[in-house]
């Protein structure tokens, strides 16, 4: 039996993972800003602890982890799922919008992870699943600021994987593509109110496209949750787990682009080293 600690558990991927973990017989600490939403969805379950947690509040993160340990004695799996998107060109995004996004997507993830890690280190066991995105591997117009937060998640996860592996703790960046959730709805996506006409063909086009594909995305969130329930038992899990055919295609395209770049600029790239003594 595993004990899960899941942020952003009241809806979307978080709620699906809660549902499937409970069905498997695991124990779940499900957190959300409003834990009543969790109770309303899942009822009074003996293996479920619903806890209030705004991930931007570091003190509350420690309190939530303390409640989890008091109830179940351990945390085996941390799922850093809480987060949201920001749509708009980099120049269109305001300072407060950018800061708020980083407080949740990056600093919130850090706060919860740092609160959980002492307990995982004591156990010499644990899995950390950090929700990144296809946008954590490849950025694009309209989602530049959002993608930058997911690039940060990727960098943090790579470092955590290396730091924690000797302690029996594994960290993986989960990289979903476009899945049929409410991510492109106003509940999960903030849209910058500033629109600059010069970006109409780039970020502006993405604004329009987002409306078209919302709830028509190719990814099946139920299948993603099934994959993650099984994934936590994998031996030697990878540092990245791409999910969705669109993510796979995006990674393959970026690999090809990077190979072309290195081939074209190889001489320039290596020219900056000191001359080697003969």
C-alpha positions in Angstrom: 0.0 0.0 0.0 1.3 3.4 -1.0 0.6 6.8 0.6 0.1 9.6 -1.9 0.4 13.3 -1.3 -1.3 15.1 -4.2 -1.6 18.9 -4.8 -4.3 20.4 -6.9 -6.4 17.3 -6.2 -9.9 18.8 -6.5 -10.1 18.5 -10.3 -8.3 17.6 -13.5 -5.4 15.1 -13.4 -5.2 15.5 -9.6 -8.7 14.3 -8.9 -8.3 11.4 -11.4 -5.2 10.2 -9.6 -6.9 10.4 -6.3 -9.8 8.3 -7.6 -7.6 5.6 -9.0 -5.2 5.4 -6.1 -8.2 5.0 -3.7 -9.7 2.3 -6.0 -6.3 0.5 -5.8 -6.5 0.5 -2.0 -3.8 3.1 -1.4 -3.9 5.9 1.1 -4.3 9.5 -0.3 -3.6 12.9 1.1 -5.5 15.1 -1.3 -4.9 18.8 -1.1 -6.6 21.9 -2.5 -7.2 25.5 -1.6 -10.7 24.4 -0.8 -10.7 20.8 0.6 -14.5 20.8 0.7 -14.4 20.3 -3.1 -12.5 17.0 -2.4 -14.9 15.9 0.2 -17.9 16.7 -2.1 -16.3 14.6 -4.9 -15.1 11.6 -2.9 -17.1 11.5 0.2 -16.0 10.1 3.5 -13.4 7.5 2.6 -11.3 5.8 5.3 -8.1 6.1 3.2 -8.6 9.7 2.2 -7.4 12.8 4.0 -8.5 16.1 2.5 -6.3 19.0 3.5 -6.3 22.7 2.8 -3.2 23.8 0.9 -2.4 26.9 -1.1 1.0 25.9 -2.4 2.2 29.5 -2.5 2.1 29.5 1.4 5.2 27.7 2.5 4.0 27.5 6.2 0.8 25.9 5.1 2.8 23.4 3.0 4.6 22.3 6.2 1.3 22.1 8.1 -0.3 19.9 5.4 2.7 17.6 5.3 2.5 17.4 9.1 -1.1 16.4 9.0 -0.3 13.7 6.4 2.4 12.2 8.6 0.2 12.4 11.7 -2.6 10.5 9.9 -0.7 7.9 7.8 2.9 8.0 9.2 4.6 8.3 5.8 4.5 9.8 2.3 5.6 7.4 -0.5 4.5 9.4 -3.5 4.4 13.2 -4.0 2.5 14.4 -7.0 3.2 18.1 -7.6 0.1 18.7 -9.8 -1.1 22.2 -8.7 -0.5 24.8 -11.4 -2.1 26.8 -14.1 -1.4 28.4 -17.5 -0.9 31.9 -18.8 -1.7 32.8 -22.4 -0.2 35.9 -24.0 2.9 37.1 -25.7 5.9 37.6 -23.4 5.6 41.4 -23.8 1.9 41.3 -23.2 2.2 39.6 -19.8 2.3 41.9 -16.9 4.7 41.8 -14.0 2.0 40.7 -11.5 0.7 38.0 -13.9 4.3 36.6 -14.2 5.0 36.7 -10.5 1.7 35.0 -9.6 2.4 32.2 -12.1 5.9 31.6 -10.8 4.6 31.6 -7.2 2.3 28.7 -8.0 4.1 26.7 -10.7 7.6 27.0 -9.5 7.9 28.4 -5.9 4.8 26.4 -4.8 6.3 23.2 -6.2 9.5 23.9 -4.4 7.8 24.7 -1.1 5.8 21.4 -1.1 8.8 19.3 -2.2 11.1 20.8 0.4 8.4 20.1 3.1 8.1 16.4 2.0 11.7 15.6 1.5 12.8 15.3 5.1 10.3 12.5 5.6 11.3 10.7 2.4 14.9 10.9 3.4 14.1 9.4 6.7 12.3 6.6 5.0 15.1 6.2 2.4 12.2 5.7 -0.1 9.9 7.8 -2.2 8.7 8.9 -5.6 8.3 12.5 -6.7 6.2 13.2 -9.8 6.5 16.8 -10.9 3.9 17.8 -13.5 5.7 19.6 -16.3 4.3 19.7 -19.8 5.3 19.4 -23.5 5.8 23.1 -22.9 8.6 22.2 -20.5 10.5 20.7 -23.4 9.6 23.0 -26.2 8.3 26.6 -25.9 6.2 28.5 -28.4 4.4 31.8 -29.1 1.7 32.7 -26.7 2.8 30.4 -23.9 6.4 31.7 -23.4 6.0 32.7 -19.8 4.1 29.5 -18.9 6.6 27.4 -20.7 9.4 29.1 -18.8 7.9 27.9 -15.5 7.8 24.3 -16.8 11.4 24.7 -18.1 12.2 25.5 -14.4 10.3 22.4 -13.3 12.4 20.3 -15.7 15.7 21.7 -14.4 14.7 21.2 -10.8 13.5 17.7 -11.4 16.8 16.7 -13.2 18.8 18.0 -10.2 16.5 16.3 -7.7 16.8 13.0 -9.6 20.6 13.1 -9.3 20.6 14.3 -5.7 18.1 11.9 -4.4 18.9 8.7 -6.3 21.5 7.5 -3.7 18.8 7.9 -1.0 16.3 5.6 -2.7 14.1 8.5 -3.9 13.2 9.0 -7.5 12.1 12.2 -9.2 10.4 12.4 -12.6 9.0 15.2 -14.7 5.7 14.3 -16.1 5.3 15.8 -19.6 1.7 15.7 -20.8 0.8 17.1 -24.2 -2.7 18.4 -24.9 -5.2 16.3 -22.8 -8.9 16.7 -22.7 -9.1 18.5 -19.4 -10.2 22.0 -18.4 -6.6 23.3 -18.8 -7.7 25.7 -21.6 -10.8 26.9 -19.6 -10.7 30.0 -17.4 -10.5 27.8 -14.3 -7.0 26.7 -15.3 -5.8 29.2 -17.9 -5.2 32.9 -17.3 -5.3 35.0 -20.5 -3.4 38.3 -20.4 -5.8 41.2 -21.1 -3.2 43.1 -23.0 -3.1 42.4 -26.8 -0.5 44.0 -29.0 -1.4 44.0 -32.7 2.1 43.2 -33.8 1.7 39.8 -32.3 -1.5 39.0 -34.1 0.1 36.4 -36.3 2.0 34.6 -33.5 0.7 34.8 -30.0 -2.6 36.2 -31.2 -3.1 33.2 -33.5 -2.5 30.9 -30.5 -5.2 32.7 -28.5 -7.7 31.8 -31.2 -6.4 28.3 -31.6 -6.7 27.6 -27.9 -10.4 28.3 -28.0 -10.8 25.9 -30.9 -9.0 22.9 -29.4 -10.4 23.3 -25.8 -12.1 20.0 -24.9 -11.0 18.6 -28.3 -7.5 17.7 -27.3 -6.2 14.3 -28.4 -5.0 13.1 -24.9 -7.2 10.9 -22.7 -6.8 12.0 -19.1 -8.2 8.8 -17.7 -5.5 6.8 -19.5 -2.8 9.2 -18.2 -4.0 8.6 -14.6 -3.8 4.8 -15.2 -0.3 5.2 -16.5 0.9 7.1 -13.4 -0.8 4.6 -11.0 1.3 1.8 -12.6 4.4 4.0 -13.1 5.1 4.5 -9.4 6.0 0.8 -9.1 8.4 0.9 -12.0 12.0 0.1 -11.1 14.6 2.8 -12.1 12.0 5.3 -13.4 13.2 7.8 -15.9 13.8 11.5 -15.1 11.2 12.4 -17.8 8.0 10.7 -18.8 6.5 12.1 -22.0 2.8 11.4 -22.3 0.7 11.9 -25.5 1.5 11.4 -29.1 1.8 15.2 -29.5 4.5 15.3 -26.8 6.4 12.5 -28.5 6.2 14.3 -31.9 7.3 17.6 -30.4 10.4 15.9 -28.7 11.3 14.1 -31.9 11.1 17.4 -33.9 13.2 19.3 -31.3 15.8 16.5 -31.3 16.1 16.8 -35.1 16.3 20.6 -35.0 19.0 20.4 -32.3 21.0 17.9 -34.4 20.8 20.3 -37.4 21.9 23.2 -35.2 24.9 21.3 -33.9 25.9 20.2 -37.3 25.6 23.8 -38.8 27.3 25.6 -35.9 29.7 22.9 -34.6 32.9 24.8 -35.6 31.7 28.0 -33.9 30.4 26.2 -30.8 33.7 24.5 -30.1 35.9 27.5 -31.0 35.5 29.1 -27.7 37.7 26.6 -25.8 41.3 27.4 -24.8 43.8 26.1 -27.4 45.1 22.7 -26.4 48.8 22.4 -26.0 50.5 20.3 -28.7 
